[in-house]
């Protein structure tokens, strides 16, 4: 009996984590898997991220490969139920590991990996990842870091039979130093990576509040019908608005606090933004975001007091004027 239990337990630990991935069709030939709007945990297996795939006549193009080898392998099985086609390319939107740790699965299937310069700079083969620490060996399984085949330095247009993918690099640091977005003009779809968040707060730890607002404006200027963020379920033309509004309000309140000589020790008590307190991850991320934004904005000079009251829709104009004055720490 005891041996049976030991056998059952070891059998269970050998089983891959079951992600129960279900693709959602957002337009003809365009599908995404939506992760839970929460932090990484053993319970969710790192499935707190959105990944997408587009079917072309030649094969699939994947946008972000997800948190583990087995996530990517299960995503691939779902794709094969739609069409028995290979995965030709995987585009990584940025260097945070919830978005690309499925790369080695796709590489083993012959896909070409495309990603930002920051992947090459920050991702070192053999290093321990945040996901590895959080998930442990059993869920992390066969996940391995692999090198990219193509680095996108500015913009790249990828034509795969009947579909065109415009891969655009954000000019300034936004969510990270090297965010890529993928735009399909004829389908009016943008895969925005973590430049767009919904249904939970984002983290400014590697990013910039000014750059994020600017990138959100650039995405809105594309007038896409479908905007898929790296996290959260909203995908309509207004999917940028919630995050834009959060950052705009934070910017305004921090600048006001700076005018009133509020220091870094006090800032998180002044910019609480209680209207967001029920948003997922508010408790974990909000104060830290305020702190990071404060450090950036104390180096930022508004051109005139008139602009203090400007809402986010006017920021593009304001930022153009102020571009030279923006300095980041
Ligand atoms: Zn992410």
Boltz pocket constraint, residues with backbone or C-beta under 6 A from the ligand:
constraints:
  - pocket:
      binder: B
      contacts: [[A, 49], [A, 96], [A, 98], [A, 99], [A, 194], [A, 230], [A, 231]]
      max_distance: 6.0
